[in-house]
Amino acid sequence: MAALPVELVSFLESLAEPHILCDRNYRILAANQAYRTKWEGQQRIVGRTCYEVSHRYQLPCDQVGESCPLQHSLRSGERERVVHLHHTPHGERFENIELSPIRDDSGEIAYFIEKIDPLPVPRTDEHARGLVGRSPAFLAMMDRVARVAPSDAAVLLQGESGTGKELVANAVHTLSRRAERPFVAVDCSGLAETLFESELFGHERGAFTGAVTRKIGLIEAASGGTLFLDEVGDIPLSIQVKLLRLLETGTFRRVGSTEVRQADLRVVSATHRPLAEMVADGTFRQDLFYRLNVFPIFLPPLRERGDDIQVLATALLPQVSHGRHLRLSGEALRWLRQYDFPGNVRELRNLLERAVLLSDGEEIDLRHLEGGLGGPLLRSTPKNEPKAALTDEALRELAASFPGSRKALARHLGLSERTLYRRLGRQA
């Protein structure tokens, strides 16, 4: 192999962030001081493959179901970015990978310079609440988070209930330039229409009956930071127009005041409702939808995240064990991998917490999960087998023990809600 250009190695050493130099075969040819410091005291880096060092894989990332920036760059001939979950001397960490191709005299790609930028998302919070995973769907979501976070663009998080929308919104805030300022969450489904405007915009003394003092609204409380509007689809139409004005002009008025105030904040919103359909129905303003949907991020349901179910269960169990050292049995893990989790990560955490309370030993097994569901265990069929083939009697038994809503049960079975209600009401 030809000697490395001295200028290239010197350039690498001049960079403050961790960088490595790789060839087309994933081999690490050089690592700068920042990268070597990161791995100080660990085994040799140079001469090994990047996927072996960062992932402990025996094969390249794209051959084990992950997105490989090196392969993308070979195809595109351009710089590529991706978020990966890397093994580091300090445990697993999300890292933003930026890979740039270096061409030789003939114009062919000869080397790649890879920049590694750790994402400063608090790991304790991730494990406690569920922002952990390595499935392609999850890492694709985290890649979009890393891309949009440094900007001030409005973000719309879309996904089923329980997928962790507030946690992802907090990650967007943590990775932004506003990270040191407040993160204020507003539950739009938990506010009565009569109180919504006052809570959001604040009010002056005497603005309405009961307004005995001036009140700062949540917009002012979030000044300089991020305002998270959870379940934005539940905002009343009368308030939507005022929220639109805030997004368009950056100004608002307290209730009962004529003074126009400036708002310096970033808006992240979330919903499990189909906003596009609500726009068509006239229950959500189209212009507001466009303002909120500048950068959409889809949160995948747990059933589409493969082995993340086991990863999450293992990470969450210590958080709900109250200091006890518990493990999940092989049979329990197999059942968890088969279950569809209509309540997503929230349901997984709740199920584990209930199972912990039912266990007296050191192991969570199938009977503890059964007790956690409060009835006969849902013996989920493999995901590629039809669930709708249940008899009406079996369907009624399943509905009696199912932990989610009728809508969630219909989705679990692959039926429409109308068909589910018809079959549940049908007499034997």
N, C-alpha and C positions, 0 to 999 in steps of 0.2 A: 504494500500500500504506500502511495506517495506521501511524503512528509506534509504535515499541515502547514498552510501559509502562516508565517510568523505574524503578519499583520492581522489576520483573522483572530488568532489566539489573543493577541494584544488588545484588540477591540473588545473581545469577550471580557477580559479582565477589567476593562475600564467601566463596565456597566455595574451600577449599584445593586440592581435586583438580581436574584438567582437566574443564571442562564446556563444552558448546556449546548454543546455542538454535537450533532448526530450525523451519521451518513444515511444513505438511502436504505440501509438494512437495519435501521433502528439502533445501531451501535453508538454508544456515547464515546466521542473522541476527545472531548475536553469539557471541563466544568470550571466556571469562574470562582473567585474567592467566596462570593456571597452564597453560591450553591454548596461549595465545599464546607463552609461554616455551618450551613443548615444540617449537613450530614456528618458533622464532626464526631469522631469516635466510632463511627459506624463502618461497615465493611466497604471494600473498594467500589468505586463508582465507575471510573473510566475503564473502558473495555467491555463493559456489560451493556445489555440492551435497556432502552428506556422503559419498556414494558415490564421487564424483570425488576428493575429498581423501584419504579413508582407503583406498580400494581401487584408485584409478586406473581405475575402470569408467566406461563411457559410459551405462550403464543401472543402475537400482536393483538392490540385492543380490538381491531375490527373482526378478528377471528373468534372472539369470545363475546360478541354482542354489543360492544361499545363503539363509539365514534372515534376514529383515529385521525388526528389532524395531519399526520404525515402522509397518509394515503390520500386524504382530501387535497393536500397541497400538490402531490404528484399529479393528480388529475387536473386540478385547476391552474397549476403553475403560479399560484398566488399565496399570500399570507392567509393563514387559517386560524380560527379561534374555537375553543371548546372548553367546557368545564368538566373536570374529572375529579373523582374521589381518589386521592392518593394516599398510600402508606408513607408516613414520615417518621422520623425518630420520636415525634411527640404524638403519635397515634394517627388515625385517619383524618384527613383534612380535605375540604373542597378547595381546589386550586384552579385558577383561570389560566389556561394554557394558550399562549400566542406563539405560533410557529411560522418562521419566515424562511423561504427557500433561498439558497445561495448557488449561483450558477458559475460554471467554469468558463474557460476561454471559448469553448464551442457553443455556449448557450444552454448546455444541459444542466439540470439540477444535480449538484454534487453533494451539497451539505444542507443541513437545516440548523438554524439557530432557534432554540426554544426558550422562551421566557416563562417563568413560573411565578405567578402572582397569587399568593394565598388569599382566599376570600375570608374576611374577618367576621364570619357569622359565629356567634357564641356557641361552642359545642355543648355546654351544659344545657342550654336552653333547647338546642336541637334534640338531644336525646330525651329530655324530659317531656317534650311536646310533640316530637315525631318528625322533625325535618332531617331525616336521615334515609339514605338509600343509595343504590348503585345501579338500578335498572335503567335502560336507555330512556324510558319515558320520564323518569325522575330527573336524570342528568340533563335531558333536553330542556326541561322546565328550569332547572338551575342555571343553565346557559343563558336563557332569556332573562332571568333575574339579573345575572352579572352584566349583561349587555345594557339593560335599561337603567340600572341603578345609578350610574354616575350622572345621568341627565336629570332634567326636571320634567320629563314627559309624563303625562297622566297615564296610569296603568290600570287596566281592568282585569281582575282575576276572575276566571270563570271555572267552575267545577262544582261537583256535588257537595252536599253538606258533609262535614267531617273530614274533608281533604286537607285542612290546615291553611285556609286562606289568610287568616290573621297572622299566622307564623310566617308565611311567604311575604306578606306585606311588610312585616317587621324586618325581614331579611333585605328587602328592597331599601328600606330606610337605613339599616345598619351599613349597607354598602354604598350609601350615597354621601354627598358632601354635607348633608344635613344631619349626619349621624349623631352629632353632639347636641342637637336641638330636640324638642319634644316629639314623641310619636303618640298621637291622640287617636284612639279608636272610637267610632260612633256606631252603635248597633241601630241601624235604621228601622229594623223591624220591631224594636222594643220601645219606640217613642210614639205616643199619641199625636195625631196631626195637630192638635191645639198646642202642644208643647214643643213640637219639632222646631219651629222657627226660632223660638226663644232659646232652646238648647244650642242650636247651631250658631245663630248670629248674636245671641245675647239680647238684653233688653235694658231699657232705662227705667228708673223708678217711676211708678205710676202709669206705665205703658198699658197695663191691663189690671183687672182685679187680682189682687194677691201679689203684684209686683211692688213690694214695699222697699226694695233696695235695687240699685243698679247691679246687673249681673254680666260678667264677661262670658261670652259664648265660646264654644269649642273651637271655632275658627281662630279666635284670638289666642286661645290657650295653645294652639299648635303653631303659633307664629315662629317662623324660621325653620320649622320642621315639616313633619308629614301628617296629613289628615287622612285617616283610613275610614272610608265609608263602607261598612259591612252591610250586606243585603241591600245594596243601593236600589234594587228593583222595587223595594217597598216604600220609597220616598213618595209622598203625595204629590199629585200634579201641581197643586198650588205652590209647593216648595221647589219643585223642579225648575221653574222659571227663575227663581232667585238664585238657585245654585248655578244655573247656566250663566247668569250675570257675573257671579263670582269667578267662574272659570274664564269667561271672555274678557273681563275688564280688570280682574284682580281687586275688585272693590266690593263692599257690602255696607249695609246699615244695620245697626241694632234696632230691635223692635221699639217703636216709640221715639226714634231719633231721626232727624233729617241730615245728620252729619255723615258724609261718605268717608269710610275708612279703607285703608289699604291692607291687603292681605298678602303676606309673603309666606307661601306654603306650597307643598307638593301634594297633589291629591292621588291617592290610590284607592280604588273602589273594588268591590267584590260582590258577586251574586251567584246563586245557583239557579236563578230563573233565566228563561230564554229572552233576553232583552230585545233581540231582533224581532221576535214574534210579538212582544209587547208593543214595540214601535208600530208594527203593522196593525195591531188591535187598537191603537190610540191610547194605550194606558201608560206609555212612556214616551217622552219627547224625543223626536228623532235628532234634533240639534244637540240635545244634552248627551244622547248616546254617542254621537260622533266626538264630542268633547272628552268624554270619559274613556272612549275606546281607542285612544291614540296608539297604545301599545298593549295588545291583549296577551295574556298568559293563561294557558289552559293547565289546570291542575289535574293530573290523571287520577282516576279512582284507584283504590288499593288493589282491586281485582285485576287491573291491567299492569301491575308493577312486579309480577313474577315473584322472584325470590326475596324481594324487599319485605314481604310479609314476615319471613323468618328473621331477617335483619332487624326489622322494627320490633318484633316481639322480643328478641334477645336484648335490644337496647332499652325498651320500655320496662321490662320486667323489674330490673333493679330500682326503677323510679317509683314503682307502686308496691314494693315489697316491705317497706317500713323497716329497713335495716336487716331483714332476714336474707339469707343466702339461698335463693331458690333457683331451680332450673326447670326447663320444660322437657317433658318426656318425648321420646321419638314419636309416639302415637299422637300426642297432643300437637306437635309441630306438623305432622302430616295432615291432620285435620285442619289446622289453621291455614295451611297452604291451599286446601281445597275449598274452603269457605269463601263466599263472594264478598262478604263484608259490606252490606248496603250502607252501613253507617261509617265506613271507611276507617281512617286512623283513629278517630274519636271512639268508634265502637270497639276497635282492637284494644285500646288502652282501658276502656271501661270493663271489657270482658276479662282482661288480665287482672285488674284490680279486684274484681269480684271473686275470681278464682283463687287469688292469694288469700282472701279472707276465709275461703272454704277449705284451704289446705292446712293440715297440721304437721306435715313432714317437710322434706326438703325438695320435693318434686311436684310440679303441676302436671297432672295427667288428665285424661279424657273426662273422668267423672267430675273433676273440679270445673272444667269448662262447661259441662252439662249443667251443673248447679248454678254456674254464673249466668246461663241463659234463662234460668228460672223454670225449666221444664225439660222434656225429652230433647236430647241433643239433635240439632239439625244435621243429619248425616248427608252432607253435600255430595252430590254425584260429581264425577270428574267434569271439568268445565267444557269438554267437547261432547258431552252427552246431553240429550234433551231433558229438561226438567219439567216441561209442560205435559209430559206423558203420565203424570200422577193421576190416580183416580180421584174423583170428587171427594171421597171420604178422606183419602190421604192428604188432599189439598186442604181440607178443613182442619185436620190435625196439625198440619204445618203452620197454617195461619194462626192457630191458637197459641203456638209457642214461638212464633217469629218475633224477634226483638224490634224490628223496624216498622215503618208505616206500611199501609196497603200499597202505596205507590212503589215503595222499595221492594216489597214482596213481589209485585208484578214484574219489576225489572229483574229481580233474582230468578224468576221462573221463565223469563222471556215471553211474557204475556202482556197484552194491553190491560189497562186498569178496568176497562169495561168488561173484557172477557173474564178477568179475575172475579169481579163482583157478581157477574152472571153465574159463574160456576160455584161460588161460595153460597149463593142463594138458591141453587138448584137442589131440590130434594131427591134423596135416593129412591 
